Amino acid sequence: MKGTEGGLSSGSGDVSLPSLSNIKAFLNFDSIVDQKRSKDLKSSSRFVLGVDADGLQITGTIELITADNKIYAKLVSLPPLLLSFVSSLSDIQDQWMMIDLNALKEQYGNEFGVNINDEELEEQLKALTDEVNRLLAEKTIFDIKEEYGREEIGDITTEHYLFTANREAIIDIINEYSELTKQYVPEDKREDYEQSIEQSLQNFPAGLDQILAATGGLSFDAWIEAKSGRLIRVKWENTIAPSNSSDMSEEIESVDVLIDVTFYDFNSKVKIEAPTEAKPIQDVLSTIISSFIPDSLFAPELPIDF
């Protein structure tokens, strides 16, 4: 389409994306955790997220730090394709953003009229955690399908197993856990909560069956340290086809999924500190949102003469 200088031009066109037959998504991450203080855990993580759709690769890198009951996030790198649509994101790249969990708890507690008592909440969480641990100890969620013997991961001797999900045990745990949570719901909200839970439990077996069908039974490899029984590595790899998932378009031939996590350097000395130049995330988001709103939208009305 061409137009002359100083004139007006108009036209129409269609932009279509090629059909995608194969999608590969990946997430690579490194994370260290400081557990010296059980009530003040700190972590530092770096995530690389990517999608490969028929050769078109889109990746981005995010850094996260948790410390002092706050979450700090930084967009290290962003896909050029995303920046072309939202150019204001480039202004916040490499800027630490802070989420204050205590402030959020207080804010939403006030908005919903819920008075959150920290001591009471801690007691309830501890009691619920103890009950969940009891449930997990009594049930076998994953059965050992194969035993591959000993393998070395670095300098750690491990036992390599193939686990598969136990459908009946998962359903039992969800049912019993749902009953446990009812006692922690305020009396005036319990009836609505019970109705919601009952509806969810009715649909859960069918939803679980759909997940198991899509994942081929939810089997994964695990490497357990022979000496301590500590989990060293877990790997899940699968190809999900549209025929196994009603939520996927039939135009997509398959989605390849690979999750491979290795835990190492236990008991190493680490030092994690909160960023000193972090901005509240609401301030950062307001900058992005304002970029979509033209300045003239809030300009005073101009006088009109007839």
C-alpha positions in Angstrom: 0.0 0.0 0.0 1.4 3.4 -1.0 0.3 6.9 -0.2 1.3 10.4 -1.4 3.0 12.9 0.8 0.4 15.1 2.6 -2.5 13.0 1.6 -4.6 10.4 3.2 -4.5 6.7 2.5 -6.7 3.9 3.7 -6.7 0.2 3.2 -7.3 -3.2 4.8 -5.4 -6.3 5.2 -5.3 -9.6 6.9 -2.4 -10.8 9.1 -2.4 -14.5 9.7 0.0 -16.6 11.8 1.1 -20.0 10.4 -0.6 -23.0 11.9 1.4 -24.6 14.7 1.9 -28.4 14.6 4.4 -28.8 17.4 5.1 -26.8 20.5 8.0 -27.2 22.9 8.0 -25.3 26.1 10.9 -25.3 28.6 11.8 -23.8 32.0 15.4 -23.8 33.1 16.2 -22.6 36.6 18.9 -22.4 39.3 17.9 -21.7 42.9 19.7 -21.5 46.2 18.0 -21.5 49.6 19.2 -20.2 52.9 17.6 -22.2 55.7 19.7 -21.0 58.6 16.5 -19.4 60.1 13.4 -21.6 59.8 11.1 -18.6 60.2 13.0 -16.5 57.8 13.9 -18.6 54.8 15.7 -16.8 51.9 16.1 -17.9 48.3 17.6 -16.6 45.1 16.4 -18.0 41.8 17.0 -17.4 38.1 14.4 -18.7 35.6 14.7 -19.0 31.8 11.4 -19.6 30.2 11.0 -20.5 26.6 8.7 -21.7 23.8 9.7 -23.3 20.5 6.8 -23.3 18.1 7.8 -24.9 14.8 11.3 -23.3 15.0 10.1 -19.9 16.3 11.8 -19.5 19.7 10.7 -17.0 22.4 12.7 -16.9 25.7 12.8 -14.6 28.7 14.8 -14.5 31.9 13.5 -13.6 35.4 15.3 -13.4 38.7 13.5 -13.8 42.0 14.7 -13.2 45.6 12.6 -14.0 48.7 13.7 -12.3 52.0 12.1 -10.7 55.0 8.6 -11.8 53.9 9.0 -10.0 50.7 9.4 -11.1 47.1 11.7 -9.3 44.7 11.4 -9.9 40.9 13.5 -8.6 38.0 13.0 -9.0 34.3 16.5 -9.6 33.1 15.7 -10.2 29.5 12.5 -10.2 27.5 11.5 -11.5 24.1 11.8 -8.9 21.3 8.4 -10.0 20.1 6.8 -9.1 23.4 8.7 -5.8 23.5 7.3 -4.9 20.1 3.8 -5.1 21.5 4.5 -3.6 24.9 7.4 -1.3 24.5 7.1 0.1 28.0 8.3 -3.1 29.4 11.8 -2.1 28.3 11.7 0.7 30.8 11.4 -1.7 33.7 13.9 -4.3 32.4 16.6 -4.8 35.1 14.5 -3.0 37.7 13.9 -4.8 40.9 10.2 -5.0 41.9 9.0 -5.7 45.4 5.9 -7.5 46.7 5.4 -7.0 50.4 3.5 -10.1 51.6 2.7 -8.6 55.0 1.2 -5.5 53.4 -0.9 -7.7 51.0 -2.2 -9.7 53.9 -3.2 -6.6 55.8 -4.7 -5.0 52.8 -6.9 -7.9 51.7 -7.7 -8.8 55.3 -9.2 -5.3 55.7 -11.0 -5.3 52.3 -12.7 -8.6 53.0 -13.3 -7.9 56.7 -11.0 -10.7 57.9 -9.0 -10.0 61.0 -5.9 -12.1 60.6 -4.1 -13.0 63.8 -0.5 -14.1 63.1 -0.3 -16.4 66.1 -3.6 -18.0 65.4 -2.8 -18.4 61.8 0.6 -20.0 62.6 -1.1 -22.4 65.0 -3.7 -23.4 62.4 -1.1 -23.9 59.7 1.0 -26.0 62.0 -2.0 -28.2 62.9 -3.0 -28.5 59.3 0.5 -29.3 58.2 0.7 -32.1 60.9 -2.5 -33.5 59.6 -1.3 -33.4 56.0 1.9 -35.2 57.0 -0.1 -37.9 58.7 -2.2 -38.4 55.6 0.9 -38.6 53.4 2.5 -41.1 55.8 -0.6 -43.3 55.7 -1.2 -43.3 51.9 1.1 -44.3 49.1 0.6 -41.6 46.5 3.2 -43.0 44.1 4.0 -46.7 43.5 7.4 -47.9 42.4 7.0 -49.2 38.8 10.6 -50.0 38.0 13.9 -50.2 40.0 16.9 -49.4 37.9 19.6 -49.8 40.6 22.4 -47.6 41.7 23.6 -44.6 39.7 26.1 -41.8 40.4 25.0 -38.2 40.2 28.2 -36.2 40.7 29.8 -37.6 43.8 26.4 -38.8 45.2 25.4 -42.5 45.0 21.7 -42.8 44.3 19.0 -45.4 43.7 17.1 -44.8 40.5 13.3 -45.5 40.4 10.4 -45.0 38.1 7.3 -43.9 40.0 3.7 -43.8 38.9 0.7 -42.0 40.4 -1.8 -44.0 42.6 -5.2 -42.8 41.5 -7.2 -44.1 44.5 -4.7 -42.8 47.1 -4.8 -39.3 45.5 -8.6 -39.2 45.7 -8.6 -40.4 49.3 -6.2 -37.8 50.3 -8.1 -35.0 48.6 -11.4 -36.1 50.3 -9.8 -36.4 53.7 -7.9 -33.1 53.3 -11.1 -31.3 52.3 -12.8 -32.5 55.5 -9.9 -31.3 57.6 -10.0 -27.8 56.2 -13.6 -27.2 57.2 -12.8 -26.8 60.8 -10.6 -23.8 60.0 -13.3 -21.9 58.1 -15.2 -19.2 60.0 -18.7 -20.3 61.1 -20.5 -17.7 59.0 -18.7 -18.8 55.8 -18.7 -22.6 56.5 -22.0 -23.4 54.7 -20.9 -21.7 51.4 -17.5 -23.4 51.8 -18.9 -26.8 52.2 -21.1 -26.4 49.2 -18.2 -25.3 47.1 -16.0 -28.2 48.4 -18.8 -30.8 47.7 -19.1 -29.6 44.1 -15.3 -29.7 43.6 -15.1 -33.2 45.0 -17.8 -34.5 42.7 -15.8 -33.2 39.7 -12.4 -34.2 41.0 -12.2 -37.9 39.9 -13.2 -37.0 36.4 -10.7 -34.2 36.3 -7.9 -36.4 37.7 -8.7 -39.1 35.1 -8.4 -36.4 32.3 -5.0 -35.4 33.7 -3.8 -39.0 34.0 -4.9 -39.7 30.4 -3.2 -36.6 29.0 0.1 -37.4 30.9 0.1 -41.1 30.2 -0.4 -42.0 33.8 1.8 -39.4 35.4 5.0 -41.4 35.7 8.4 -39.9 36.5 12.0 -40.9 37.3 13.5 -40.2 40.7 17.0 -40.6 42.1 17.2 -41.0 45.9 20.4 -40.7 47.8 21.3 -44.2 48.9 22.8 -43.1 52.2 20.3 -40.6 53.5 17.1 -41.2 51.4 17.2 -37.6 50.2 15.7 -36.7 46.8 18.6 -35.8 44.5 16.9 -35.6 41.1 13.4 -35.9 39.6 12.7 -36.0 35.8 9.3 -36.1 34.0 9.2 -36.2 30.2 6.1 -36.7 28.1 4.4 -35.8 24.8 0.8 -34.7 25.2 -1.4 -35.1 22.2 -4.8 -33.3 21.5 -6.6 -36.6 21.6 -5.6 -37.0 25.2 -6.7 -33.5 26.3 -10.0 -31.8 25.5 -8.5 -28.4 26.2 -6.0 -28.6 23.3 -6.7 -27.5 19.7 -6.6 -30.3 17.2 -4.4 -28.2 15.0 -1.6 -28.8 17.5 0.0 -32.2 16.9 1.8 -32.5 20.2 3.2 -30.6 23.2 6.5 -31.9 24.5 7.1 -31.5 28.2 10.4 -32.0 30.0 10.9 -31.3 33.7 14.4 -32.2 35.1 15.4 -30.9 38.5 18.6 -31.7 40.4 19.2 -30.8 44.0 22.9 -30.4 45.0 25.4 -28.6 47.2 23.5 -29.4 50.4 24.8 -27.6 53.6 26.8 -25.1 51.5 27.3 -21.6 52.9 25.2 -19.0 51.0 24.5 -15.3 51.5 21.3 -13.9 50.1 20.5 -10.2 50.5 17.4 -8.2 49.5 18.0 -5.7 46.7 18.5 -2.1 48.0 16.9 -0.3 45.0 13.6 -2.1 44.6 10.4 -0.3 43.7 6.9 -1.4 44.9 5.4 -3.5 42.2 2.3 -1.4 42.1 4.4 1.6 41.1 6.0 -0.3 38.3 2.8 -1.7 37.0 1.2 1.8 37.0 4.0 2.9 34.7 3.2 0.2 32.3 -0.5 0.8 32.4 -0.1 4.5 31.9 1.8 3.9 28.7 -1.4 2.5 27.1 -3.4 5.7 28.0 -2.8 8.7 25.8 -2.0 11.9 27.7 -4.8 13.7 25.9 -7.3 11.5 27.7 -6.9 13.5 30.9 -6.3 16.9 29.3 -8.7 19.7 30.1 -11.5 20.2 27.5 -10.7 22.7 24.9 -13.2 25.5 24.3 -15.4 25.1 21.3 -16.6 28.1 19.3 -19.7 27.9 17.0 
